[in-house]
C-alpha cells in the first residue's frame, strides 16, 4: 500500500502526493463531517479519510490494479490506517524536536508548482476551490516533510544486504528468473474479412495454396511474403520478430511453437485470415544469469528489510499511543470488520468472561420460573441472544474499552459511560 512507500520517498515527493490530493480529489464540502478516530490528542475526520481514499484509489487504478480493487469498507480502513500511521509519525517527529523551516516549505511549494506546471495564481485558485488556504496547506506539507525525515532516520541504520543472501534468494526462486521459450518467425497473410462472401473466401484459399506450393518447391519465403502478403510486415519479408507465449492469437501460437527452425506450416486459419508461417529460429527457455538479475534482487530484499523495520517501528508507536476508531459506528455496528491486528491497541484482547470485571447493580438476575416449560423457553431465548451477532459485537466492544481503562488510556468514568451505552443496546 501507498503509505509503506514513505520509507523511500523524499520530502518533495511527499509534498507532491499531498498536492495530488488537492489537485485531483473532488470537493467534499457536501459531506456531513464527523470524527472517525482519535490519535492521542488529535482527531481524524471522515472527510480526511475520504480525501485519502480518493488518492489511494487513483494510485491503484494508475498502477493497473483496479481489477483487484478491495471493497469500499476495506479501502476506507486502509485510508484511515494510513492517516493514523502518519499522525503517529508526525507526533513522534515533533516530540524529538524536528522542525521544518520556511525555506524548506517554499522549496517544496516551488517543486509542486514546477512538477504540475502551474502558476502561483492557478495554485491558489485550486486550493480555494477545495476550501483550503495557503497556510493550511503549508501545515499539510510540513507534516509530510516531518514524516519523511523521521522515517528516513529510522531506516538510516539498516545494514546492506550481503551478497550471500542475494545468491541464496536467486537459487531459491529460480522460477522467477526463468525466460520461457521464444520463437523467431515470419508469415504470409491473406486477409479474410468477417462476413466475406463464400466465393471471395474460396479465391483466398486457392491463392494461399498456390503460394504454399511454391514455398514447398523451394521458392524464397521472404520474397514471396514481400510480393503476396497482405500484412504490414510484407515489406520485411513477413518478419514478425521474437514471439513469446500470449503475444498472438491461440491458433497462431499453437502452430508456431511446434515448428522447428526452417520449417513451414500448412495454412493456418485465424480471425484475421489465412496464414503461412515459417520458423526462423527457436530460443530455448533458460534461467537469467545471476549477474543480470542481481540488482533487481538487491532492490527487492532491501525494500523488504526496510519495510519490516518500518512496520515494527510503527507497531511500537501504536503500542504506546491512544487510538480510538469509530469509523463505522454511526452507519452500522461493523466492529468485527475492523482489523484488530492493525488496530493500534495497547494490549491484545484476551478472552475473559462477559461483565466479569464488575457487576452493576442495575443488572437484574433472571428470575427462576416455576414452570419447567417457561424455564426451558427462557434459557433458550437467553442462549439465542448470546449467540446473536449484536451480542458478540457488544461483547467485543466492551472488552476493548476495558483494556483501554486497564491500561490507563481512558478514565473509569469514560469506561462506565461507554459500558452503559453498550448495555442499553441489549
N, C-alpha and C positions, 0 to 999 in steps of 0.2 A: 504494500500500500504506500501511497504517496508520502505519508508522514515519516516513513522509515528512511526516505532519501535525504532527510535533513542532515544526516551524518556526513553527506558527501557534497553538500551544496555550499556555495559561498554566500555571504550576506547579500550580495547583489541579486543572486538567483532567488533568495527568499523574498526579497522585495518585489521581484518580478512576479512571483507567484501571487503575492498579495495584490499586485496591480491587476493581474488577470482576473481576480475576484471582482474588482471594481469595474474593470473594462468590459467584462463578459457577463457577470451574474445579473439576472433580472432583478428589478427593484422589488423589495418585499414589504413595501410600506403598507400594503393592504393586509398583511398577516397580523392576526391578533397575537402579539408577542407575549411570552411568559418565560419564567425561569425554568430551565430543564435540568440544571445541575449546579452544584456549588463546589468550588475548588478552593479549599481553605477559606479565605475571606472574600474570594471573587465569585461572581455568578456567571453562568453561561446561559444565554437566551436562545429561544427557538430560532429566531431569525439568523443568529450567528451560525447555528448548526445547518440551517438551510443554505446559507451562503457557501459554507464549506462543502456541503453535499453537492452543490452545483459544480464546484471546481473539480471534485473527485470524479464525478460522473463524466465531465468533459475530458478529463485526462484518460479515463478508462476507454472512452469512445475513440479518442485520438490514437491510443495505443493498439486499437483493434480488438479489445476485449469486451466490447458491448454485448456480444452474443452470450457471454458468461456473466452478464451483469447480475449481481445479487439482488435480493428483494429490496423494496423501499425501506423496510424496517432495518435490514442489515446495513444498508448504506447509511441510514441515519445514525445507527450505533457506531459505524466506522467514522463518520464525520465527527460525532461527539467525542469519541475516544481520541481522535487526533487533536481536537481543541484542548481536551483535558491534559494530554501529554505536553502540549505547547505551553499551557498555563503553568504547569508544574516546573518546566524548564526556565521559563521567564522568571518565576518567583525565586528559583534557585540561583539564577544569574544575579538578580538584584541582591539576594542575601549575601553572595560572595563579594559584591561591590562593583560588578561590571557596569560601565556607563557607555552610552553612545553619544558621541559629540555631535554638535550641529553640522560640523564639516562632513562627517560620515553620512548623516541624513541627506544633506544636499547632494552628495555624490551619488547616493542611491537613487534619489529623485531624478538626477540627470541621466543615469543609466536606464531608468524605467522609460523616460520620455524618448531616449535615443533608440532603445530596443523596440518600442512601439511606434516610432516615427510620428510623434505628436508634439505639438507646441505647448507652451505654458498655458495658453488660453484654452486649448482643447482639453488639456488635462484637468483644469479647474472645472470646465463645463461637465466633464464626465463624472467628476467627484460630486458636483452639485446635483446631477441627475440621480445619483444614488443616495442623496441626502447626507453626504459627508463633507466635512471641511478639510482644508489643508492640515490644520493642526491635529484633527482626529486621525487623519491618515498617517501623519508623522508617527503617532503612537503605535499604529499597526506595524509600520516599517521598523520602528525602534525595537519592538518586541521580536520581530523576525530576525533582526541582526543579533539580538541577545541570544536567541535560540541557537543561531548558527555558531556563535562564539563559545557558548557553554558546551554544546555538543562536540565541537571540534576539540575543546580542551579535554573532554572525557575520552575522545578517540586518539589523543596525541601520543599516548604511551603504548600503543599496541605494537607488538613486535612483528617484524616482517615474516611472511610465510616461508619456511625453509624449503629448499629445492626437493628434499626427500619427500616432503608432504605433497608437493606438486606431482612428482613422479608416481607416488602411491595412488593419488586420485586418478591419474591418467590410466594406470594399469587396471584399476578397479572399474573404471567407466569407459572401457574401450568402445562400447556400442554407441556412445555419444559422439565419438570422433570417427565414425565409420562413414566412408564415402561409398555409396551404393554403386552398382554397375551402371555405366552410361554407354550410349551408342552415338557414333558419328554417322549421320545418314543424309541421303538426298532423295527426292521423289519427283515424279511427274504427275501432275494433277489435271484431270479432266472434270471441270465443274459441272455438276448436275443440280440445277435449281429445284427447290421444293415446288412440287406441283407441275413439274415439266411434263410435256406430252410424251406418250409412250414411244412415238417414232423418234423424238429427239434423244431420249434415253438410249434407244437401240443404236442410233448413229454414234453416240459417245462410246458405247461398249465395243462397237466394231472398230472404232479408231484406236481405243485402248489396246485391244487385242493385236492390232496390226503393229503398234509401237512395241509391245511386249515381244512379238515375234522377231522384230528387227534386233532387239536387245539380245534375245536368245541366240540370234545368228551372229552375234559378235560386234554389232554396231556400238559406238561410244555412247554411254548413258548420258553424260553431261551435255553432249552436242544435241542429242535428241530432246533433252529437257529444255535447252535453250530455244529450240525450234517449235516444240509442240506443247510444253507445259503451260497451263493457264493460271499458275500460281505466281505470286510476286517474286518467288525465288528462281524463276526461269532464267533470268539474266546471269545468275551464278551457277548455272548448270543444275538447278534443282536443289542446291545445298541448303539443308535445314540447320546444320550445326550439331552441337552436342545435345543429346536428348536424355533427360532424366525421367524416372517414373513419375507420372502425374502431370507431366507437361502437356501432353497431347490427348486426343480422344482415345478411349479404350481400344476401339477396333484397330487403330493405327499402331498403338503401343504393343498390343498383343502379338502383332506380326513382327514389328521391327526388333523387339528384344529376343526373338527366336532366330534371327538371321545371323549368319557368320560373316566375317569380313569378306567383301567382294560378292556376296550372294544377293540375288534379286528376287523379290517376292512375286507371287501371282497378282492378279488385280484385286485390290482391297477396296471395299465399299465403306464409306463413312457418310455422315450427314453433309459433308462438303462436296462429295462426288466420288470419282474413281481414281485410285492412286496406284502407281507402280513404284515400289520402294526399293532402294539399294542401300545396303550397309557398307559404309566405307571402313569403319573400324569399331572394335569393341573395347571399351576401357573397363577392365575388371575392377570389382569392388575392393577397397583396401582401407586400412586404418590410416588416418592422417599421422604423419610423423610427430614425435614429441616436440621437436623444436618449432613446429608450425603452430601448435596449439598451447604452448607453454604460457604465453602472456594472457591468453584467454582464461586458462585455469587459474593463474595467479590472481587475475581480477576477480574471479568468482569466489575463490577462497578468502581473499582479502575482504571482500564485501560481506561474506558470511560471518567472518570473525568480528568485523566492526558492528554488524547488525546484532550479534549475540551480546557484545559488550554494551551496546546502546540499549537493547531490550532489558538487560539485567539492571542497568542504571535507572531507567525509567520505572522499572518494577520497584526498586528501592525507594525512589521518590514517592511512589504511590503508598508504600507501606507507612511512611512517616507523615502522610497527609490526611486531611479530612476531605473526602469526596462523597457527595451525596447526589444520586442520579434520580430524576423524576421525569425522564423524557416521555414515557408512555402513560404515566399515571392518570393524566387528565382525559386521555382518549379512551383507555381501556386498561383493565388490570392485566398487564402483559409483563409482569415482573419476571416470570420464568424465562422470557426471551432475552433478557439482559445477560450477557455473557459474564458470569461471575468469575471466570478465570481472568478476564481482562478488567473486571471491576476493581478499582483501587481500594480494597478493604485493608483494614489494619490487621485483621486476622481471618482465617478461614472459618466458615460456618460449620461448627461441629454439630453432630446430631445430639440434640437434647430434647427432653420432654416438653411438649407444648404447655406454656404457662407455669413451668416448674419454678422459675425464678422467684415469683411471688404470686399469691392468690388474692386478688382484690375482693373486698367484702361484697361488692355488688354482683359478683357471680354466684348465683344460687345453685345449691346442689340439686340435682334432679330428684324429684320425689318418687319414691317407690310406689308402683301401682299394686293394689291388692289383687287385681285380676290378672291371671297368668297371660292372657291374650294381649292385654294392654301393655304389660311389661315387655313382651316379645316385640310388639309393634314399636314401642318407644326405643328399644335397643336397636332395632333395625333402622329406624329413622335416624338415630344418632350416628350409627356406622355409615349410613349413606352420606350424611352430611360431612363426616370426617374424610370420606373418600372423594368428596366433590373437589372440583378444580379450584373453586373460590376459597375453600377451607385451606387447601395446600398453599395457595398464593399468600393468604393472610399469615399462615404459619411461618412461611419463609421470610416474609417481611418483618414479622415480629422478632425473629432470630437475628436478622440483620441489624435492627435498631438496638437490640440487647447487646450485641457485640460492640456497637458504637459506644453505648453507655459504659460497658465494662472497660473499654479502652480509653475512657475519658474524652471521647470525641464529641459527645453530646451530654448535656446535663441530665440528672434524674428527672427533673421537671419536663424537659423536652421528650424524654423517653416515655414518661407516663402519658403525656399528651398524645404522642403517636400511637401508643398502645390503646388508648381509649378510642381513638378514631378507628383503629382496625377492628376492635371488638364490636363496635356499633354495626359494622358490616355483616356480622354474624347474625 
